[in-house]
């Protein structure tokens, strides 16, 4: 089994990337040790802002094609969303917009677990709801979602683990839905 994982963020210090990495470790430790997991960085897929006339003039950037291909090669997806003013980060939205020009079913009917976190008590629930509600229209089989509020109170950055046992237990239960 191959999982493609990423934070929908371009921050070099993304807490959502840390959450994705912790989730992969939990999957390997408690569900399937031999899982192949690739954690990608959205910075490796940076491209100009989507514009229809840019697409007409230059076609779809190779970065969008590589992203679409990586999704196609995966058996399951694990995505964690930061919340920027109540919605997606500009970096994720741009990558998604370009990739959707290849195929509106960007996620190619892959099973997915959607996560979100923020330093505050809200836990990025607005973007998580948006992502969860819209995902089926774009070919994603959402198996579950989880918000991790107050990231720094519930996560040990030094060891890369969720410290809140209730959140960790829910995460493990949801991760088992990807198998």
ABEGO torsion letter per residue (X at the ends): XBBBBBBBBABAABAAAAAAAAAAAAAAAAABAABBBBBBBAAAABBBBBBAAAAAAAEBBAAAAAAAAAAAABABBBBBBBBBGGBBBAAAAAAAAAAAAABABAAGGBBBBBBBBBABAAGGAAAAAAAAAAAAAAGBBBAEBBBBBGAAAABBAAAGBBABAAAAAAAAAAAAAAX
